[in-house]
């Protein structure tokens, strides 16, 4: 990636290491490792490392292969090298390190992989200052950089960011997330308002900058931090209000018996008042979602009913969780049945989830769930399959609806449907198993598939009783 500045426009350089350390290419394993890293072949890299290849092997340019993975944003390859012992703090010919190179590149996933465990112990003094300065410099420059931006997924887990050209190189815009995380590793308590600014610089909850700021604020449990987040509720910018609602949702989501201090009661009361006052549909949807999924409140059902016919489908999709109480109030059941016929598929899916969870044998709810199993939207049918399969209602029309889902394109839905038939000792279970096909990746760990496979094996081996009751 070339020279990496210290954040103040200067570039540190160390003496050239020359060829005295060797390139690691003289052995077959070294050359093969370089080739595998260049190809981005994580499996081949792991295989070569297991065979004894040096994770700090140097490529033809004198840089360790870890730098090749960093420059290519090959997260799995970089992880394999790190797990094998590659040194992220090795001083490179230009005076930088692989970690600084990762910070410059802006991939949050690559940076986290190189940060390793106990970064607060490893990054100290001038090293920490240099990393922070570089992250801030790149963050500020990328914010105002002209040119086209392309949205990309950053690794498998971290969310989205943009790629752009800066100084003639392709970089990723995860520097805000990196800066936020670095500050937290150094226990620098960045003001809540500044973290909110970083989160909404890319106003997308799936952007890594948003996610990193969210993660740090859920770790900072104090009255001061909670109050600062809560005060964003009155901010004129709706994106900052959305961010505040997201933080409050996650704070409650992570509550536990040993969580100190706990703000569950204060958060519930704040969200209750906010749900009545908020006018922006996107923010209101987030507030209702945060409140309805994680809290109990005496005003929740009434508030949900108030917004059940809201013009925005985002808001209507958040209403079912507010109506989710056992037993369902008559007004709540009527509203859910209406929402289950909504023109928006997401609204129907959320209503289906709550109706199925609270199904008490009502003919109207049963007919609604059976109808949703034939919905034109595949995600709604999936939700209906889940709820019908696990339902205690063994009415014939439910079994017929499950049998109708055995032809679904998504394999997991076919598994769910066959499992529901098996739990009802339905004779169509065997046909359902046959129509599932070989299990796809990860499916072999699903308990429903395991039960179906076990029943099929028992039938093949001639066991006398293979009913669902006998297998309990």
C-alpha positions in Angstrom: 0.0 0.0 0.0 3.0 2.2 0.1 4.1 4.7 2.8 1.7 5.2 5.7 1.7 8.5 7.5 1.7 9.1 11.2 -1.5 11.2 10.9 0.5 14.5 10.8 1.7 14.2 7.2 5.0 12.6 8.1 6.1 9.1 7.2 8.3 7.0 9.5 11.0 4.7 7.9 13.1 2.0 9.3 16.4 0.8 7.7 15.8 -1.5 4.7 15.9 -5.1 5.8 17.3 -6.1 2.5 17.7 -9.7 1.8 19.5 -10.6 4.9 16.4 -12.3 6.4 15.6 -14.2 3.2 12.4 -14.2 1.3 11.3 -17.6 2.5 10.8 -18.6 -1.1 13.7 -21.0 -1.3 11.6 -23.8 0.1 8.7 -25.4 -1.6 6.4 -24.6 1.3 7.3 -20.9 1.3 6.7 -20.5 -2.4 3.4 -22.4 -2.2 2.3 -20.3 0.7 3.0 -17.1 -1.2 1.0 -18.4 -4.1 -1.9 -19.5 -2.0 -2.1 -16.2 -0.2 -2.0 -14.3 -3.5 -4.8 -16.6 -4.7 -6.9 -15.9 -1.6 -7.2 -19.6 -1.0 -7.7 -19.8 2.8 -8.0 -23.6 2.8 -4.7 -24.0 1.0 -3.1 -21.5 3.3 -4.3 -23.4 6.4 -3.1 -26.7 4.9 0.4 -25.3 4.2 0.6 -23.8 7.6 -0.3 -27.1 9.2 2.4 -28.7 7.1 5.0 -26.3 8.6 5.0 -23.2 6.4 6.3 -20.1 8.2 3.4 -17.7 8.7 5.9 -14.8 8.4 7.2 -16.0 5.0 8.3 -13.0 2.9 7.0 -12.5 -0.6 9.0 -11.3 -3.5 8.7 -7.7 -2.5 10.3 -8.4 0.9 7.0 -8.0 2.8 5.5 -10.8 4.9 2.6 -12.6 3.3 0.3 -11.2 5.9 0.6 -7.8 4.1 -0.6 -9.5 0.9 -3.7 -10.7 2.7 -4.3 -7.2 4.2 -3.9 -5.5 0.8 -6.4 -7.9 -0.8 -8.9 -7.7 2.1 -8.6 -11.5 2.4 -9.9 -11.7 5.9 -10.0 -15.5 6.1 -6.4 -15.8 4.9 -5.3 -13.1 7.3 -7.0 -14.9 10.1 -5.3 -18.2 9.2 -1.9 -16.5 9.2 -2.6 -14.8 12.6 -3.8 -18.0 14.2 -0.5 -19.7 13.0 1.5 -17.0 14.7 2.1 -14.2 12.1 3.4 -11.1 13.7 1.1 -8.0 13.3 3.7 -5.7 14.9 6.7 -6.6 12.8 8.5 -3.5 11.6 8.3 -3.2 7.8 10.9 -1.6 5.5 8.9 1.7 5.6 8.8 1.8 9.4 5.2 0.7 9.7 3.7 -2.6 10.7 1.0 -4.9 9.3 -1.4 -3.6 11.9 -0.8 0.0 10.7 -1.2 -1.2 7.2 -4.6 -2.7 8.1 -5.7 0.5 9.8 -4.8 2.4 6.7 -6.7 0.0 4.5 -9.9 0.6 6.4 -11.3 -2.9 6.7 -12.8 -3.3 10.2 -12.7 -7.1 9.9 -9.0 -7.2 8.9 -8.1 -4.8 11.7 -9.9 -6.8 14.3 -8.2 -10.0 13.2 -4.8 -8.3 13.5 -5.6 -6.6 16.8 -5.6 -9.9 18.6 -6.2 -10.5 22.3 -5.3 -8.0 25.0 -4.7 -5.1 22.6 -4.5 -2.7 25.5 -1.4 -4.4 26.8 0.2 -4.6 23.3 -0.6 -1.1 22.1 0.9 1.3 24.5 2.5 4.7 24.5 3.8 5.9 21.0 2.5 2.7 19.3 -1.1 3.5 20.5 -0.7 7.2 19.7 0.4 6.4 16.2 -2.4 4.0 15.5 -5.0 6.4 16.8 -3.6 9.3 14.8 -3.5 7.2 11.6 -7.1 6.0 12.1 -8.4 9.6 12.7 -6.4 11.0 9.8 -7.8 8.4 7.4 -11.3 8.7 8.8 -11.4 12.4 8.3 -9.9 12.2 4.8 -12.3 9.5 3.6 -15.3 11.5 4.8 -14.6 14.3 2.4 -12.8 12.3 -0.4 -14.4 12.9 -3.8 -15.2 10.2 -6.3 -17.4 7.1 -6.7 -18.0 4.8 -3.7 -19.0 1.2 -4.0 -20.8 -0.6 -1.1 -19.2 -3.9 -0.2 -19.6 -6.5 2.6 -16.7 -6.4 5.0 -15.9 -10.0 5.7 -18.5 -12.4 6.8 -19.7 -10.8 10.0 -18.9 -7.1 10.3 -21.4 -5.4 8.1 -21.1 -3.1 5.1 -18.9 -0.2 4.2 -17.7 1.6 1.0 -14.7 1.2 -1.2 -13.2 4.3 -2.7 -10.0 5.5 -4.3 -7.7 7.6 -2.0 -4.2 8.6 -3.1 -4.5 6.3 -6.0 -5.3 3.2 -3.9 -8.5 1.4 -3.1 -9.4 1.8 0.5 -12.4 0.9 2.7 -14.3 3.3 4.8 -14.2 1.5 8.1 -11.8 3.9 9.7 -14.5 5.4 12.0 -15.2 1.9 13.4 -11.4 1.3 13.8 -11.0 4.6 15.6 -13.9 4.0 17.9 -12.5 0.5 18.8 -8.9 1.8 19.3 -10.2 4.5 21.6 -12.1 1.9 23.6 -9.0 -0.4 23.9 -7.1 2.5 25.3 -10.1 3.3 27.6 -10.5 6.7 26.1 -14.2 7.7 26.8 -15.1 9.5 23.6 -18.1 11.8 24.1 -21.4 10.1 23.2 -22.2 12.9 20.7 -19.0 12.3 18.8 -19.7 8.6 18.6 -23.2 9.4 17.3 -21.6 11.6 14.7 -19.5 8.8 13.5 -22.4 6.4 13.4 -24.6 8.6 11.3 -21.8 9.8 8.9 -22.9 6.7 7.0 -26.6 6.6 8.2 -27.0 2.9 7.8 -27.3 0.6 10.9 -25.5 -2.1 8.9 -22.4 0.1 8.4 -19.4 -0.9 10.5 -19.0 2.6 11.8 -22.5 2.4 13.3 -22.0 -1.0 14.6 -18.7 -0.2 16.3 -20.1 2.9 18.0 -23.1 0.9 19.1 -20.9 -1.9 20.5 -18.8 0.5 22.6 -21.7 2.4 24.1 -23.4 -0.9 25.2 -20.1 -1.6 27.1 -20.1 1.9 28.8 -22.7 1.3 31.5 -22.9 4.5 33.5 -25.6 7.1 34.4 -23.6 9.7 32.4 -23.5 7.6 29.3 -27.1 6.4 29.5 -28.3 10.0 30.0 -26.3 11.3 27.1 -27.8 8.6 24.8 -31.3 9.3 26.1 -30.8 13.0 25.4 -30.4 12.2 21.7 -34.1 11.4 21.7 -34.7 15.2 21.3 -32.0 15.7 18.6 -33.4 17.4 15.5 -31.6 14.8 13.2 -33.7 11.7 12.9 -30.7 9.5 12.1 -29.2 10.4 15.5 -32.6 9.6 17.2 -32.5 6.2 15.4 -29.0 5.6 16.7 -30.1 6.4 20.2 -33.0 3.9 19.9 -30.6 1.2 18.7 -28.3 1.8 21.6 -31.2 1.6 24.1 -32.4 -1.6 22.5 -29.0 -3.2 22.8 -28.5 -2.0 26.3 -31.6 -3.9 27.3 -30.9 -6.9 25.1 -27.6 -7.4 27.0 -29.2 -7.0 30.4 -28.5 -10.0 32.8 -28.6 -10.9 36.4 -25.1 -9.7 36.9 -25.4 -6.5 34.8 -24.5 -3.4 36.9 -25.9 -0.9 36.7 -29.2 -1.9 35.0 -31.3 0.7 33.1 -34.1 -1.6 32.1 -36.9 0.3 34.0 -35.6 3.8 33.0 -35.3 2.6 29.4 -38.8 1.2 29.3 -40.3 4.4 30.6 -38.3 6.5 28.2 -39.3 4.4 25.2 -43.0 4.4 26.3 -43.0 8.2 26.2 -41.0 8.4 23.0 -43.4 6.0 21.2 -46.2 8.5 21.8 -44.3 11.6 20.7 -42.1 10.5 17.8 -43.3 11.7 14.3 -40.6 10.3 12.0 -41.8 6.9 10.7 -38.3 5.3 10.6 -37.5 6.4 14.1 -40.9 5.5 15.5 -40.5 2.0 14.0 -37.1 1.6 15.7 -38.5 2.9 19.0 -41.5 0.5 18.9 -39.2 -2.4 17.9 -36.8 -1.7 20.8 -39.6 -1.4 23.3 -41.8 -4.2 22.1 -39.2 -6.9 21.8 -37.3 -6.3 25.0 -39.7 -4.8 27.6 -43.0 -5.2 29.4 -45.0 -2.1 30.1 -48.7 -1.6 31.1 -49.2 0.9 28.2 -47.5 -1.2 25.5 -50.6 -2.9 24.0 -52.5 0.4 23.9 -49.6 2.1 22.2 -49.4 -0.8 19.7 -53.1 -0.5 18.9 -52.7 3.2 18.4 -50.2 2.7 15.6 -51.7 -0.5 14.1 -53.1 1.4 11.1 -50.1 3.7 10.7 -49.5 4.7 7.0 -45.9 3.5 7.1 -45.3 -0.3 6.8 -42.1 0.1 8.9 -44.2 1.2 11.8 -46.9 -1.4 11.2 -44.3 -4.1 11.1 -43.1 -3.1 14.6 -46.6 -3.1 16.1 -47.1 -6.9 16.5 -44.4 -7.2 19.1 -46.1 -4.5 21.1 -49.3 -6.6 21.0 -47.5 -9.8 22.1 -49.0 -10.7 25.5 -50.4 -13.8 26.9 -53.3 -14.2 26.7 -53.9 -12.0 23.6 -56.4 -9.3 24.4 -59.4 -9.4 22.0 -58.5 -6.0 20.5 -54.9 -7.2 20.0 -56.0 -10.4 18.3 -58.3 -8.5 16.0 -55.4 -6.1 15.1 -53.0 -8.9 14.5 -55.5 -10.7 12.2 -55.8 -7.4 10.2 -52.0 -7.0 10.1 -51.7 -10.6 8.8 -53.6 -9.5 5.7 -51.5 -6.3 5.2 -50.3 -5.5 1.7 -46.7 -5.4 3.0 -45.0 -8.9 3.4 -42.8 -7.8 6.3 -45.9 -6.7 8.3 -47.6 -10.0 7.5 -44.5 -12.0 8.6 -44.3 -10.1 12.0 -48.0 -10.6 12.6 -47.7 -14.3 11.7 -44.9 -14.7 14.3 -46.9 -13.3 17.1 -50.2 -15.0 16.2 -48.4 -18.4 15.9 -46.6 -17.9 19.2 -49.9 -17.0 21.0 -52.2 -19.4 19.1 -54.7 -20.8 21.6 -56.7 -22.9 19.3 -58.9 -20.1 18.0 -60.5 -21.0 14.6 -59.8 -17.5 13.3 -56.1 -17.6 14.2 -55.8 -21.2 12.8 -57.4 -20.2 9.5 -55.1 -17.1 9.3 -51.9 -19.2 9.9 -53.0 -21.8 7.4 -53.6 -19.0 4.8 -50.2 -17.5 5.5 -48.6 -20.9 4.7 -49.8 -20.2 1.1 -48.7 -16.6 1.1 -47.0 -15.3 -2.1 -44.0 -14.3 -0.1 -41.4 -17.0 0.7 -40.4 -15.4 4.0 -44.0 -15.3 5.2 -44.4 -19.0 4.3 -41.2 -19.8 6.2 -42.5 -18.0 9.3 -45.9 -19.8 9.0 -44.1 -23.2 8.7 -42.1 -22.4 11.9 -45.3 -21.5 13.8 -47.5 -24.3 12.5 -44.8 -26.9 13.0 -44.3 -26.1 16.7 -48.0 -25.5 17.4 -49.9 -27.7 19.8 -52.9 -27.4 17.5 -53.2 -30.8 15.7 -56.2 -29.8 13.5 -56.2 -31.6 10.1 -56.0 -28.4 8.2 -52.7 -27.6 9.9 -51.2 -30.9 8.8 -52.5 -30.3 5.3 -50.8 -26.8 5.3 -47.5 -28.4 6.4 -47.8 -31.0 3.7 -48.3 -28.2 1.2 -44.9 -26.8 2.2 -43.0 -29.9 1.3 -42.3 -28.6 -2.2 -40.7 -25.3 -1.0 -37.5 -24.3 -2.7 -35.8 -23.5 0.6 -34.6 -26.7 2.1 -35.0 -25.6 5.7 -38.7 -24.9 5.1 -39.1 -28.5 3.8 -37.3 -29.8 6.9 -39.6 -27.7 9.2 -42.7 -28.9 7.4 -41.7 -32.6 7.5 -40.8 -32.2 11.2 -44.2 -30.8 11.9 -45.8 -33.8 10.2 -43.6 -36.2 12.1 -44.7 -34.6 15.4 -48.3 -35.3 14.4 -47.5 -38.9 13.3 -48.8 -37.9 9.9 -48.3 -40.7 7.2 -46.9 -38.0 4.9 -43.7 -37.7 7.0 -41.9 -40.4 4.9 -42.6 -38.5 1.7 -41.5 -35.3 3.4 -38.2 -36.8 4.4 -37.6 -38.1 0.9 -38.3 -34.7 -0.6 -35.7 -32.9 1.7 -32.7 -34.3 -0.1 -29.1 -34.4 1.2 -28.7 -31.8 4.0 -27.1 -28.5 3.0 -24.3 -26.8 4.9 -25.2 -26.4 8.6 -28.5 -28.2 8.3 -27.0 -31.5 9.7 -26.8 -29.6 13.1 -30.5 -28.7 13.1 -32.4 -30.6 15.7 -35.4 -31.1 13.4 -33.3 -32.7 10.7 -31.6 -34.9 13.3 -35.0 -36.2 14.5 -36.2 -36.8 11.0 -33.0 -38.6 10.1 -33.1 -40.7 13.2 -36.7 -41.7 12.5 -35.8 -42.6 8.9 -32.9 -44.7 10.1 -35.1 -46.6 12.6 -37.6 -47.3 9.9 -34.9 -48.6 7.6 -33.6 -50.9 10.3 -37.0 -52.3 11.0 -37.8 -50.9 14.4 -41.4 -51.6 15.3 -42.6 -48.3 16.7 -41.3 -45.1 15.0 -44.0 -42.8 16.1 -43.1 -39.4 17.4 -44.5 -40.3 20.8 -42.2 -43.4 21.0 -39.1 -41.3 20.2 -39.7 -38.8 23.1 
